[in-house]
Amino acid sequence: ISIRYLDANFPFIDNFPLLPHLSHNDGKKIDISLIYETEDGVITDKQKSVSGYGVFEHPKTGEFNQIESCINKGYTQYDYPKYLTFGTINHRLKFSEKGTRLLVKSLLDSKSLGKLFIEPHLKKRMNINDHRIRYHGCRAVRHDDHIHIQLN
């Protein structure tokens, strides 16, 4: 599996996060693309948007919808990444549960991983449990278009 990182820090000014991030200011907080696959089930390193953000793997019927919960509580920025796609591409790709699970498990194998943020419905769907997988709260943005990791 090829990993595509989306953001780690604003490249020109130390301790300044690339907007709209609040915490990506030290190179230890990194956003990584979800893994996708072709219609034939072949895992690919392609993304569904130019930026890697804003094309979501929505909750399925019966899965808890944290996104709806946060937005209904007034946290409208939670859905903000939908404006950051810079265009959608590769429309036939689909979320690879198998590939993303493999990526998350390999990240969890690293002792340098401090925290990993992903939407609760994806954590449950992939059946991955680890104390380092956390819910980021409604004040952040949703994490069903990317994975956020924090290194120790």
N, CA, C and O atoms as a GROMACS GRO file, in nm:
protein
  608
    1ILE      N    1   0.085  -0.119   0.000
    1ILE     CA    2   0.000   0.000   0.000
    1ILE      C    3   0.089   0.124   0.000
    1ILE      O    4   0.182   0.135   0.079
    2SER      N    5   0.059   0.215  -0.089
    2SER     CA    6   0.127   0.344  -0.091
    2SER      C    7   0.050   0.442  -0.004
    2SER      O    8  -0.073   0.448  -0.010
    3ILE      N    9   0.121   0.517   0.076
    3ILE     CA   10   0.059   0.616   0.164
    3ILE      C   11   0.072   0.753   0.100
    3ILE      O   12   0.179   0.790   0.051
    4ARG      N   13  -0.037   0.827   0.100
    4ARG     CA   14  -0.035   0.965   0.053
    4ARG      C   15  -0.061   1.056   0.172
    4ARG      O   16  -0.169   1.055   0.230
    5TYR      N   17   0.040   1.135   0.207
    5TYR     CA   18   0.016   1.230   0.315
    5TYR      C   19  -0.038   1.358   0.254
    5TYR      O   20   0.002   1.397   0.144
    6LEU      N   21  -0.128   1.422   0.325
    6LEU     CA   22  -0.197   1.539   0.275
    6LEU      C   23  -0.141   1.667   0.334
    6LEU      O   24  -0.130   1.768   0.264
    7ASP      N   25  -0.106   1.665   0.461
    7ASP     CA   26  -0.056   1.785   0.528
    7ASP      C   27   0.017   1.744   0.655
    7ASP      O   28  -0.024   1.653   0.726
    8ALA      N   29   0.127   1.814   0.682
    8ALA     CA   30   0.199   1.792   0.808
    8ALA      C   31   0.233   1.925   0.876
    8ALA      O   32   0.244   1.930   0.998
    9ASN      N   33   0.251   2.030   0.799
    9ASN     CA   34   0.287   2.160   0.855
    9ASN      C   35   0.297   2.259   0.740
    9ASN      O   36   0.326   2.218   0.627
   10PHE      N   37   0.274   2.386   0.765
   10PHE     CA   38   0.294   2.488   0.663
   10PHE      C   39   0.443   2.492   0.632
   10PHE      O   40   0.524   2.508   0.723
   11PRO      N   41   0.482   2.478   0.506
   11PRO     CA   42   0.623   2.455   0.475
   11PRO      C   43   0.716   2.575   0.486
   11PRO      O   44   0.838   2.557   0.477
   12PHE      N   45   0.664   2.696   0.504
   12PHE     CA   46   0.753   2.812   0.497
   12PHE      C   47   0.773   2.886   0.629
   12PHE      O   48   0.864   2.966   0.642
   13ILE      N   49   0.688   2.858   0.727
   13ILE     CA   50   0.696   2.929   0.854
   13ILE      C   51   0.692   2.826   0.966
   13ILE      O   52   0.598   2.746   0.974
   14ASP      N   53   0.791   2.825   1.053
   14ASP     CA   54   0.792   2.731   1.165
   14ASP      C   55   0.675   2.760   1.260
   14ASP      O   56   0.638   2.875   1.282
   15ASN      N   57   0.620   2.653   1.315
   15ASN     CA   58   0.513   2.659   1.414
   15ASN      C   59   0.387   2.730   1.364
   15ASN      O   60   0.314   2.789   1.443
   16PHE      N   61   0.362   2.723   1.233
   16PHE     CA   62   0.242   2.782   1.175
   16PHE      C   63   0.167   2.673   1.100
   16PHE      O   64   0.221   2.616   1.005
   17PRO      N   65   0.043   2.643   1.140
   17PRO     CA   66  -0.030   2.535   1.073
   17PRO      C   67  -0.082   2.578   0.936
   17PRO      O   68  -0.114   2.694   0.914
   18LEU      N   69  -0.089   2.483   0.845
   18LEU     CA   70  -0.153   2.508   0.717
   18LEU      C   71  -0.303   2.516   0.743
   18LEU      O   72  -0.363   2.422   0.793
   19LEU      N   73  -0.361   2.629   0.709
   19LEU     CA   74  -0.504   2.648   0.733
   19LEU      C   75  -0.584   2.545   0.656
   19LEU      O   76  -0.547   2.511   0.543
   20PRO      N   77  -0.693   2.495   0.711
   20PRO     CA   78  -0.766   2.542   0.828
   20PRO      C   79  -0.726   2.470   0.957
   20PRO      O   80  -0.798   2.480   1.056
   21HIS      N   81  -0.616   2.400   0.958
   21HIS     CA   82  -0.576   2.324   1.076
   21HIS      C   83  -0.544   2.414   1.193
   21HIS      O   84  -0.497   2.527   1.177
   22LEU      N   85  -0.569   2.361   1.310
   22LEU     CA   86  -0.536   2.432   1.434
   22LEU      C   87  -0.409   2.376   1.496
   22LEU      O   88  -0.338   2.448   1.566
   23SER      N   89  -0.381   2.248   1.472
   23SER     CA   90  -0.272   2.182   1.545
   23SER      C   91  -0.156   2.137   1.457
   23SER      O   92  -0.056   2.088   1.510
   24HIS      N   93  -0.166   2.151   1.328
   24HIS     CA   94  -0.058   2.103   1.240
   24HIS      C   95   0.054   2.208   1.236
   24HIS      O   96   0.074   2.274   1.134
   25ASN      N   97   0.125   2.223   1.346
   25ASN     CA   98   0.224   2.330   1.353
   25ASN      C   99   0.363   2.283   1.392
   25ASN      O  100   0.453   2.366   1.411
   26ASP      N  101   0.384   2.152   1.404
   26ASP     CA  102   0.514   2.106   1.450
   26ASP      C  103   0.568   1.988   1.370
   26ASP      O  104   0.672   1.931   1.406
   27GLY      N  105   0.500   1.950   1.264
   27GLY     CA  106   0.544   1.837   1.182
   27GLY      C  107   0.513   1.701   1.242
   27GLY      O  108   0.546   1.599   1.183
   28LYS      N  109   0.450   1.698   1.360
   28LYS     CA  110   0.418   1.571   1.425
   28LYS      C  111   0.270   1.534   1.410
   28LYS      O  112   0.229   1.426   1.452
   29LYS      N  113   0.192   1.621   1.352
   29LYS     CA  114   0.051   1.593   1.322
   29LYS      C  115   0.039   1.584   1.171
   29LYS      O  116   0.070   1.679   1.099
   30ILE      N  117  -0.007   1.470   1.123
   30ILE     CA  118  -0.004   1.442   0.980
   30ILE      C  119  -0.139   1.387   0.936
   30ILE      O  120  -0.197   1.300   1.001
   31ASP      N  121  -0.189   1.439   0.824
   31ASP     CA  122  -0.310   1.385   0.763
   31ASP      C  123  -0.269   1.290   0.651
   31ASP      O  124  -0.182   1.321   0.570
   32ILE      N  125  -0.334   1.174   0.648
   32ILE     CA  126  -0.306   1.070   0.549
   32ILE      C  127  -0.436   1.035   0.478
   32ILE      O  128  -0.542   1.026   0.541
   33SER      N  129  -0.427   1.016   0.348
   33SER     CA  130  -0.544   0.980   0.269
   33SER      C  131  -0.597   0.843   0.310
   33SER      O  132  -0.521   0.754   0.348
   34LEU      N  133  -0.729   0.828   0.302
   34LEU     CA  134  -0.788   0.695   0.311
   34LEU      C  135  -0.740   0.614   0.192
   34LEU      O  136  -0.689   0.671   0.095
   35ILE      N  137  -0.756   0.485   0.197
   35ILE     CA  138  -0.718   0.397   0.086
   35ILE      C  139  -0.842   0.366   0.004
   35ILE      O  140  -0.950   0.340   0.058
   36TYR      N  141  -0.825   0.368  -0.126
   36TYR     CA  142  -0.935   0.341  -0.219
   36TYR      C  143  -0.901   0.222  -0.306
   36TYR      O  144  -0.786   0.179  -0.313
   37GLU      N  145  -1.004   0.169  -0.372
   37GLU     CA  146  -0.985   0.057  -0.463
   37GLU      C  147  -1.071   0.077  -0.588
   37GLU      O  148  -1.168   0.153  -0.587
   38THR      N  149  -1.033   0.007  -0.693
   38THR     CA  150  -1.108   0.012  -0.818
   38THR      C  151  -1.236  -0.069  -0.804
   38THR      O  152  -1.258  -0.136  -0.704
   39GLU      N  153  -1.318  -0.063  -0.906
   39GLU     CA  154  -1.442  -0.142  -0.907
   39GLU      C  155  -1.413  -0.292  -0.902
   39GLU      O  156  -1.497  -0.371  -0.859
   40ASP      N  157  -1.292  -0.331  -0.945
   40ASP     CA  158  -1.251  -0.471  -0.943
   40ASP      C  159  -1.186  -0.512  -0.810
   40ASP      O  160  -1.143  -0.626  -0.795
   41GLY      N  161  -1.179  -0.418  -0.714
   41GLY     CA  162  -1.122  -0.449  -0.584
   41GLY      C  163  -0.971  -0.436  -0.576
   41GLY      O  164  -0.910  -0.483  -0.480
   42VAL      N  165  -0.909  -0.371  -0.676
   42VAL     CA  166  -0.764  -0.351  -0.676
   42VAL      C  167  -0.732  -0.224  -0.598
   42VAL      O  168  -0.782  -0.116  -0.631
   43ILE      N  169  -0.650  -0.236  -0.495
   43ILE     CA  170  -0.611  -0.121  -0.413
   43ILE      C  171  -0.524  -0.028  -0.497
   43ILE      O  172  -0.436  -0.073  -0.571
   44THR      N  173  -0.550   0.102  -0.484
   44THR     CA  174  -0.477   0.202  -0.561
   44THR      C  175  -0.428   0.313  -0.469
   44THR      O  176  -0.476   0.328  -0.357
   45ASP      N  177  -0.332   0.391  -0.517
   45ASP     CA  178  -0.285   0.506  -0.440
   45ASP      C  179  -0.354   0.635  -0.486
   45ASP      O  180  -0.316   0.744  -0.442
   46LYS      N  181  -0.451   0.624  -0.573
   46LYS     CA  182  -0.524   0.741  -0.621
   46LYS      C  183  -0.623   0.788  -0.514
   46LYS      O  184  -0.664   0.712  -0.426
   47GLN      N  185  -0.660   0.915  -0.526
   47GLN     CA  186  -0.754   0.976  -0.434
   47GLN      C  187  -0.880   1.017  -0.509
   47GLN      O  188  -0.884   1.012  -0.632
   48LYS      N  189  -0.982   1.059  -0.435
   48LYS     CA  190  -1.109   1.096  -0.497
   48LYS      C  191  -1.126   1.247  -0.511
   48LYS      O  192  -1.228   1.294  -0.563
   49SER      N  193  -1.028   1.324  -0.464
   49SER     CA  194  -1.029   1.469  -0.486
   49SER      C  195  -0.885   1.513  -0.511
   49SER      O  196  -0.790   1.443  -0.477
   50VAL      N  197  -0.872   1.630  -0.571
   50VAL     CA  198  -0.738   1.681  -0.602
   50VAL      C  199  -0.658   1.701  -0.474
   50VAL      O  200  -0.539   1.668  -0.469
   51SER      N  201  -0.722   1.755  -0.370
   51SER     CA  202  -0.652   1.783  -0.244
   51SER      C  203  -0.641   1.661  -0.153
   51SER      O  204  -0.556   1.657  -0.064
   52GLY      N  205  -0.727   1.562  -0.175
   52GLY     CA  206  -0.734   1.448  -0.085
   52GLY      C  207  -0.837   1.466   0.026
   52GLY      O  208  -0.866   1.372   0.100
   53TYR      N  209  -0.891   1.586   0.036
   53TYR     CA  210  -0.992   1.618   0.138
   53TYR      C  211  -1.130   1.634   0.073
   53TYR      O  212  -1.141   1.660  -0.047
   54GLY      N  213  -1.235   1.616   0.154
   54GLY     CA  214  -1.368   1.659   0.115
   54GLY      C  215  -1.457   1.560   0.045
   54GLY      O  216  -1.574   1.590   0.020
   55VAL      N  217  -1.407   1.442   0.010
   55VAL     CA  218  -1.493   1.337  -0.044
   55VAL      C  219  -1.505   1.232   0.065
   55VAL      O  220  -1.409   1.161   0.095
   56PHE      N  221  -1.623   1.223   0.125
   56PHE     CA  222  -1.641   1.150   0.250
   56PHE      C  223  -1.690   1.007   0.230
   56PHE      O  224  -1.758   0.975   0.133
   57GLU      N  225  -1.652   0.923   0.325
   57GLU     CA  226  -1.708   0.788   0.335
   57GLU      C  227  -1.816   0.796   0.443
   57GLU      O  228  -1.789   0.775   0.562
   58HIS      N  229  -1.936   0.827   0.399
   58HIS     CA  230  -2.048   0.855   0.490
   58HIS      C  231  -2.087   0.732   0.572
   58HIS      O  232  -2.061   0.619   0.532
   59PRO      N  233  -2.151   0.756   0.687
   59PRO     CA  234  -2.205   0.643   0.763
   59PRO      C  235  -2.309   0.568   0.681
   59PRO      O  236  -2.388   0.628   0.608
   60LYS      N  237  -2.308   0.437   0.695
   60LYS     CA  238  -2.409   0.353   0.630
   60LYS      C  239  -2.532   0.346   0.720
   60LYS      O  240  -2.527   0.383   0.837
   61THR      N  241  -2.641   0.299   0.664
   61THR     CA  242  -2.763   0.278   0.742
   61THR      C  243  -2.731   0.189   0.862
   61THR      O  244  -2.672   0.082   0.848
   62GLY      N  245  -2.771   0.235   0.979
   62GLY     CA  246  -2.746   0.160   1.102
   62GLY      C  247  -2.619   0.201   1.174
   62GLY      O  248  -2.600   0.165   1.290
   63GLU      N  249  -2.531   0.277   1.108
   63GLU     CA  250  -2.410   0.327   1.174
   63GLU      C  251  -2.440   0.462   1.237
   63GLU      O  252  -2.518   0.541   1.182
   64PHE      N  253  -2.380   0.490   1.352
   64PHE     CA  254  -2.400   0.618   1.418
   64PHE      C  255  -2.346   0.730   1.329
   64PHE      O  256  -2.237   0.719   1.273
   65ASN      N  257  -2.424   0.837   1.316
   65ASN     CA  258  -2.386   0.949   1.232
   65ASN      C  259  -2.335   1.064   1.318
   65ASN      O  260  -2.411   1.154   1.355
   66GLN      N  261  -2.206   1.062   1.349
   66GLN     CA  262  -2.143   1.165   1.430
   66GLN      C  263  -2.146   1.300   1.358
   66GLN      O  264  -2.155   1.404   1.423
   67ILE      N  265  -2.137   1.298   1.228
   67ILE     CA  266  -2.136   1.420   1.149
   67ILE      C  267  -2.267   1.496   1.170
   67ILE      O  268  -2.266   1.615   1.202
   68GLU      N  269  -2.377   1.427   1.153
   68GLU     CA  270  -2.509   1.487   1.173
   68GLU      C  271  -2.524   1.538   1.316
   68GLU      O  272  -2.580   1.645   1.338
   69SER      N  273  -2.476   1.462   1.411
   69SER     CA  274  -2.483   1.501   1.552
   69SER      C  275  -2.409   1.632   1.576
   69SER      O  276  -2.462   1.721   1.642
   70CYS      N  277  -2.288   1.644   1.525
   70CYS     CA  278  -2.209   1.766   1.546
   70CYS      C  279  -2.272   1.886   1.476
   70CYS      O  280  -2.282   1.994   1.535
   71ILE      N  281  -2.315   1.868   1.352
   71ILE     CA  282  -2.376   1.978   1.278
   71ILE      C  283  -2.504   2.023   1.346
   71ILE      O  284  -2.531   2.144   1.355
   72ASN      N  285  -2.585   1.930   1.395
   72ASN     CA  286  -2.709   1.965   1.465
   72ASN      C  287  -2.683   2.038   1.596
   72ASN      O  288  -2.771   2.109   1.645
   73LYS      N  289  -2.564   2.022   1.652
   73LYS     CA  290  -2.527   2.094   1.775
   73LYS      C  291  -2.468   2.231   1.744
   73LYS      O  292  -2.427   2.303   1.835
   74GLY      N  293  -2.462   2.268   1.615
   74GLY     CA  294  -2.413   2.400   1.577
   74GLY      C  295  -2.268   2.406   1.533
   74GLY      O  296  -2.216   2.514   1.506
   75TYR      N  297  -2.202   2.293   1.525
   75TYR     CA  298  -2.062   2.290   1.484
   75TYR      C  299  -2.055   2.277   1.331
   75TYR      O  300  -2.019   2.172   1.278
   76THR      N  301  -2.090   2.387   1.264
   76THR     CA  302  -2.099   2.383   1.117
   76THR      C  303  -1.963   2.364   1.050
   76THR      O  304  -1.957   2.315   0.938
   77GLN      N  305  -1.854   2.401   1.117
   77GLN     CA  306  -1.721   2.382   1.059
   77GLN      C  307  -1.685   2.234   1.046
   77GLN      O  308  -1.592   2.199   0.975
   78TYR      N  309  -1.759   2.149   1.115
   78TYR     CA  310  -1.730   2.005   1.113
   78TYR      C  311  -1.733   1.950   0.971
   78TYR      O  312  -1.662   1.856   0.938
   79ASP      N  313  -1.816   2.010   0.888
   79ASP     CA  314  -1.836   1.966   0.749
   79ASP      C  315  -1.753   2.048   0.650
   79ASP      O  316  -1.768   2.032   0.529
   80TYR      N  317  -1.667   2.136   0.699
   80TYR     CA  318  -1.592   2.230   0.617
   80TYR      C  319  -1.505   2.167   0.508
   80TYR      O  320  -1.492   2.227   0.401
   81PRO      N  321  -1.445   2.050   0.528
   81PRO     CA  322  -1.358   1.994   0.424
   81PRO      C  323  -1.425   1.975   0.288
   81PRO      O  324  -1.356   1.960   0.187
   82LYS      N  325  -1.558   1.974   0.283
   82LYS     CA  326  -1.625   1.958   0.154
   82LYS      C  327  -1.592   2.074   0.060
   82LYS      O  328  -1.610   2.062  -0.061
   83TYR      N  329  -1.545   2.186   0.114
   83TYR     CA  330  -1.507   2.301   0.033
   83TYR      C  331  -1.359   2.298  -0.007
   83TYR      O  332  -1.312   2.388  -0.076
   84LEU      N  333  -1.287   2.196   0.035
   84LEU     CA  334  -1.142   2.192   0.013
   84LEU      C  335  -1.098   2.088  -0.089
   84LEU      O  336  -0.980   2.053  -0.094
   85THR      N  337  -1.189   2.039  -0.170
   85THR     CA  338  -1.154   1.931  -0.264
   85THR      C  339  -1.063   1.979  -0.376
   85THR      O  340  -0.979   1.903  -0.424
   86PHE      N  341  -1.077   2.104  -0.420
   86PHE     CA  342  -1.013   2.157  -0.542
   86PHE      C  343  -1.053   2.076  -0.664
   86PHE      O  344  -0.982   2.073  -0.765
   87GLY      N  345  -1.166   2.009  -0.654
   87GLY     CA  346  -1.220   1.929  -0.763
   87GLY      C  347  -1.219   1.781  -0.730
   87GLY      O  348  -1.124   1.730  -0.670
   88THR      N  349  -1.325   1.712  -0.771
   88THR     CA  350  -1.331   1.568  -0.749
   88THR      C  351  -1.280   1.495  -0.873
   88THR      O  352  -1.297   1.541  -0.985
   89ILE      N  353  -1.217   1.381  -0.850
   89ILE     CA  354  -1.156   1.301  -0.957
   89ILE      C  355  -1.179   1.153  -0.925
   89ILE      O  356  -1.226   1.118  -0.817
   90ASN      N  357  -1.146   1.069  -1.019
   90ASN     CA  358  -1.150   0.923  -0.996
   90ASN      C  359  -1.282   0.879  -0.934
   90ASN      O  360  -1.285   0.810  -0.831
   91HIS      N  361  -1.391   0.919  -0.997
   91HIS     CA  362  -1.526   0.896  -0.943
   91HIS      C  363  -1.562   0.749  -0.926
   91HIS      O  364  -1.650   0.717  -0.846
   92ARG      N  365  -1.497   0.660  -0.997
   92ARG     CA  366  -1.531   0.518  -0.988
   92ARG      C  367  -1.463   0.447  -0.871
   92ARG      O  368  -1.496   0.333  -0.839
   93LEU      N  369  -1.368   0.514  -0.808
   93LEU     CA  370  -1.302   0.452  -0.694
   93LEU      C  371  -1.399   0.441  -0.578
   93LEU      O  372  -1.492   0.522  -0.564
   94LYS      N  373  -1.377   0.341  -0.495
   94LYS     CA  374  -1.458   0.327  -0.374
   94LYS      C  375  -1.365   0.310  -0.254
   94LYS      O  376  -1.251   0.265  -0.268
   95PHE      N  377  -1.417   0.345  -0.139
   95PHE     CA  378  -1.343   0.329  -0.014
   95PHE      C  379  -1.301   0.184   0.001
   95PHE      O  380  -1.382   0.093  -0.014
   96SER      N  381  -1.173   0.162   0.032
   96SER     CA  382  -1.124   0.027   0.056
   96SER      C  383  -1.117   0.003   0.206
   96SER      O  384  -1.023   0.046   0.273
   97GLU      N  385  -1.216  -0.068   0.256
   97GLU     CA  386  -1.216  -0.103   0.398
   97GLU      C  387  -1.094  -0.188   0.430
   97GLU      O  388  -1.026  -0.166   0.531
   98LYS      N  389  -1.064  -0.285   0.344
   98LYS     CA  390  -0.950  -0.373   0.365
   98LYS      C  391  -0.818  -0.295   0.363
   98LYS      O  392  -0.734  -0.313   0.451
   99GLY      N  393  -0.801  -0.209   0.263
   99GLY     CA  394  -0.677  -0.132   0.251
   99GLY      C  395  -0.660  -0.033   0.364
   99GLY      O  396  -0.550  -0.017   0.417
  100THR      N  397  -0.768   0.036   0.401
  100THR     CA  398  -0.760   0.134   0.509
  100THR      C  399  -0.736   0.064   0.643
  100THR      O  400  -0.660   0.115   0.725
  101ARG      N  401  -0.798  -0.051   0.665
  101ARG     CA  402  -0.774  -0.128   0.788
  101ARG      C  403  -0.627  -0.168   0.795
  101ARG      O  404  -0.564  -0.157   0.900
  102LEU      N  405  -0.572  -0.215   0.684
  102LEU     CA  406  -0.430  -0.254   0.679
  102LEU      C  407  -0.340  -0.135   0.710
  102LEU      O  408  -0.242  -0.148   0.783
  103LEU      N  409  -0.372  -0.019   0.654
  103LEU     CA  410  -0.296   0.103   0.682
  103LEU      C  411  -0.303   0.137   0.830
  103LEU      O  412  -0.199   0.162   0.893
  104VAL      N  413  -0.424   0.140   0.887
  104VAL     CA  414  -0.439   0.175   1.029
  104VAL      C  415  -0.365   0.076   1.118
  104VAL      O  416  -0.296   0.117   1.212
  105LYS      N  417  -0.377  -0.052   1.089
  105LYS     CA  418  -0.308  -0.152   1.171
  105LYS      C  419  -0.156  -0.136   1.162
  105LYS      O  420  -0.087  -0.154   1.262
  106SER      N  421  -0.104  -0.103   1.045
  106SER     CA  422   0.041  -0.084   1.034
  106SER      C  423   0.084   0.044   1.106
  106SER      O  424   0.194   0.048   1.162
  107LEU      N  425   0.000   0.148   1.107
  107LEU     CA  426   0.032   0.267   1.184
  107LEU      C  427   0.032   0.235   1.333
  107LEU      O  428   0.117   0.284   1.408
  108LEU      N  429  -0.063   0.153   1.377
  108LEU     CA  430  -0.071   0.115   1.518
  108LEU      C  431   0.047   0.029   1.561
  108LEU      O  432   0.077   0.022   1.680
  109ASP      N  433   0.113  -0.036   1.467
  109ASP     CA  434   0.232  -0.116   1.499
  109ASP      C  435   0.352  -0.030   1.537
  109ASP      O  436   0.449  -0.079   1.594
  110SER      N  437   0.346   0.099   1.504
  110SER     CA  438   0.457   0.189   1.531
  110SER      C  439   0.452   0.243   1.674
  110SER      O  440   0.348   0.293   1.718
  111LYS      N  441   0.561   0.232   1.745
  111LYS     CA  442   0.569   0.285   1.881
  111LYS      C  443   0.570   0.438   1.882
  111LYS      O  444   0.545   0.499   1.986
  112SER      N  445   0.600   0.499   1.768
  112SER     CA  446   0.604   0.645   1.762
  112SER      C  447   0.465   0.707   1.741
  112SER      O  448   0.451   0.829   1.743
  113LEU      N  449   0.362   0.623   1.720
  113LEU     CA  450   0.227   0.676   1.704
  113LEU      C  451   0.169   0.710   1.840
  113LEU      O  452   0.163   0.626   1.929
  114GLY      N  453   0.126   0.835   1.855
  114GLY     CA  454   0.063   0.879   1.979
  114GLY      C  455  -0.088   0.865   1.973
  114GLY      O  456  -0.149   0.803   2.060
  115LYS      N  457  -0.149   0.925   1.869
  115LYS     CA  458  -0.295   0.923   1.853
  115LYS      C  459  -0.329   0.907   1.706
  115LYS      O  460  -0.249   0.940   1.618
  116LEU      N  461  -0.448   0.855   1.681
  116LEU     CA  462  -0.501   0.844   1.546
  116LEU      C  463  -0.647   0.884   1.551
  116LEU      O  464  -0.724   0.832   1.631
  117PHE      N  465  -0.686   0.978   1.464
  117PHE     CA  466  -0.825   1.023   1.457
  117PHE      C  467  -0.889   0.973   1.329
  117PHE      O  468  -0.834   0.989   1.220
  118ILE      N  469  -1.005   0.912   1.343
  118ILE     CA  470  -1.089   0.869   1.232
  118ILE      C  471  -1.232   0.870   1.282
  118ILE      O  472  -1.256   0.850   1.402
  119GLU      N  473  -1.327   0.892   1.194
  119GLU     CA  474  -1.467   0.898   1.237
  119GLU      C  475  -1.509   0.769   1.305
  119GLU      O  476  -1.467   0.660   1.265
  120PRO      N  477  -1.593   0.780   1.409
  120PRO     CA  478  -1.637   0.661   1.482
  120PRO      C  479  -1.701   0.553   1.395
  120PRO      O  480  -1.682   0.434   1.422
  121HIS      N  481  -1.776   0.592   1.292
  121HIS     CA  482  -1.841   0.489   1.209
  121HIS      C  483  -1.739   0.408   1.130
  121HIS      O  484  -1.762   0.290   1.103
  122LEU      N  485  -1.626   0.468   1.092
  122LEU     CA  486  -1.523   0.393   1.020
  122LEU      C  487  -1.445   0.302   1.114
  122LEU      O  488  -1.410   0.190   1.079
  123LYS      N  489  -1.419   0.352   1.235
  123LYS     CA  490  -1.351   0.269   1.335
  123LYS      C  491  -1.433   0.143   1.363
  123LYS      O  492  -1.379   0.032   1.367
  124LYS      N  493  -1.562   0.162   1.381
  124LYS     CA  494  -1.649   0.048   1.410
  124LYS      C  495  -1.662  -0.044   1.289
  124LYS      O  496  -1.656  -0.166   1.302
  125ARG      N  497  -1.678   0.014   1.171
  125ARG     CA  498  -1.693  -0.065   1.049
  125ARG      C  499  -1.571  -0.153   1.024
  125ARG      O  500  -1.584  -0.267   0.981
  126MET      N  501  -1.453  -0.098   1.051
  126MET     CA  502  -1.329  -0.174   1.028
  126MET      C  503  -1.293  -0.263   1.146
  126MET      O  504  -1.197  -0.340   1.140
  127ASN      N  505  -1.371  -0.252   1.255
  127ASN     CA  506  -1.350  -0.335   1.374
  127ASN      C  507  -1.206  -0.324   1.425
  127ASN      O  508  -1.138  -0.424   1.446
  128ILE      N  509  -1.164  -0.199   1.446
  128ILE     CA  510  -1.029  -0.174   1.496
  128ILE      C  511  -1.042  -0.106   1.632
  128ILE      O  512  -1.108  -0.003   1.645
  129ASN      N  513  -0.980  -0.164   1.732
  129ASN     CA  514  -0.983  -0.108   1.867
  129ASN      C  515  -0.842  -0.094   1.920
  129ASN      O  516  -0.765  -0.190   1.920
  130ASP      N  517  -0.811   0.024   1.964
  130ASP     CA  518  -0.681   0.054   2.024
  130ASP      C  519  -0.699   0.183   2.101
  130ASP      O  520  -0.770   0.273   2.056
  131HIS      N  521  -0.637   0.195   2.217
  131HIS     CA  522  -0.655   0.315   2.299
  131HIS      C  523  -0.604   0.441   2.230
  131HIS      O  524  -0.641   0.552   2.270
  132ARG      N  525  -0.521   0.427   2.128
  132ARG     CA  526  -0.468   0.544   2.057
  132ARG      C  527  -0.564   0.596   1.950
  132ARG      O  528  -0.546   0.706   1.899
  133ILE      N  529  -0.665   0.517   1.916
  133ILE     CA  530  -0.767   0.565   1.822
  133ILE      C  531  -0.868   0.644   1.902
  133ILE      O  532  -0.936   0.590   1.989
  134ARG      N  533  -0.878   0.771   1.871
  134ARG     CA  534  -0.960   0.862   1.951
  134ARG      C  535  -1.062   0.934   1.864
  134ARG      O  536  -1.047   0.946   1.743
  135TYR      N  537  -1.166   0.981   1.930
  135TYR     CA  538  -1.258   1.072   1.864
  135TYR      C  539  -1.209   1.213   1.889
  135TYR      O  540  -1.176   1.247   2.002
  136HIS      N  541  -1.203   1.293   1.788
  136HIS     CA  542  -1.143   1.426   1.790
  136HIS      C  543  -1.235   1.536   1.840
  136HIS      O  544  -1.189   1.646   1.868
  137GLY      N  545  -1.364   1.509   1.853
  137GLY     CA  546  -1.458   1.608   1.904
  137GLY      C  547  -1.521   1.691   1.793
  137GLY      O  548  -1.471   1.696   1.681
  138CYS      N  549  -1.630   1.757   1.826
  138CYS     CA  550  -1.705   1.835   1.728
  138CYS      C  551  -1.639   1.968   1.691
  138CYS      O  552  -1.677   2.028   1.591
  139ARG      N  553  -1.542   2.014   1.768
  139ARG     CA  554  -1.477   2.141   1.737
  139ARG      C  555  -1.378   2.129   1.621
  139ARG      O  556  -1.340   2.229   1.561
  140ALA      N  557  -1.337   2.007   1.591
  140ALA     CA  558  -1.247   1.982   1.477
  140ALA      C  559  -1.333   1.964   1.352
  140ALA      O  560  -1.452   1.996   1.352
  141VAL      N  561  -1.273   1.913   1.246
  141VAL     CA  562  -1.348   1.877   1.125
  141VAL      C  563  -1.361   1.726   1.120
  141VAL      O  564  -1.288   1.653   1.188
  142ARG      N  565  -1.452   1.680   1.039
  142ARG     CA  566  -1.478   1.537   1.029
  142ARG      C  567  -1.359   1.463   0.970
  142ARG      O  568  -1.280   1.519   0.894
  143HIS      N  569  -1.348   1.337   1.006
  143HIS     CA  570  -1.235   1.254   0.962
  143HIS      C  571  -1.285   1.126   0.896
  143HIS      O  572  -1.246   1.015   0.934
  144ASP      N  573  -1.372   1.143   0.797
  144ASP     CA  574  -1.410   1.029   0.714
  144ASP      C  575  -1.372   1.054   0.568
  144ASP      O  576  -1.424   0.990   0.476
  145ASP      N  577  -1.279   1.148   0.549
  145ASP     CA  578  -1.215   1.169   0.420
  145ASP      C  579  -1.063   1.153   0.432
  145ASP      O  580  -0.992   1.148   0.332
  146HIS      N  581  -1.015   1.145   0.555
  146HIS     CA  582  -0.872   1.127   0.580
  146HIS      C  583  -0.851   1.075   0.722
  146HIS      O  584  -0.943   1.071   0.803
  147ILE      N  585  -0.729   1.034   0.749
  147ILE     CA  586  -0.687   0.989   0.882
  147ILE      C  587  -0.588   1.092   0.935
  147ILE      O  588  -0.500   1.138   0.862
  148HIS      N  589  -0.603   1.128   1.060
  148HIS     CA  590  -0.509   1.220   1.125
  148HIS      C  591  -0.427   1.139   1.224
  148HIS      O  592  -0.482   1.066   1.307
  149ILE      N  593  -0.296   1.152   1.216
  149ILE     CA  594  -0.210   1.086   1.315
  149ILE      C  595  -0.126   1.190   1.387
  149ILE      O  596  -0.091   1.294   1.331
  150GLN      N  597  -0.095   1.159   1.512
  150GLN     CA  598  -0.004   1.242   1.591
  150GLN      C  599   0.109   1.153   1.639
  150GLN      O  600   0.086   1.049   1.701
  151LEU      N  601   0.230   1.196   1.610
  151LEU     CA  602   0.348   1.121   1.652
  151LEU      C  603   0.393   1.166   1.790
  151LEU      O  604   0.370   1.281   1.829
  152ASN      N  605   0.456   1.076   1.864
  152ASN     CA  606   0.510   1.111   1.996
  152ASN      C  607   0.625   1.208   1.982
  152ASN      O  608   0.683   1.250   2.082
   0.00000   0.00000   0.00000
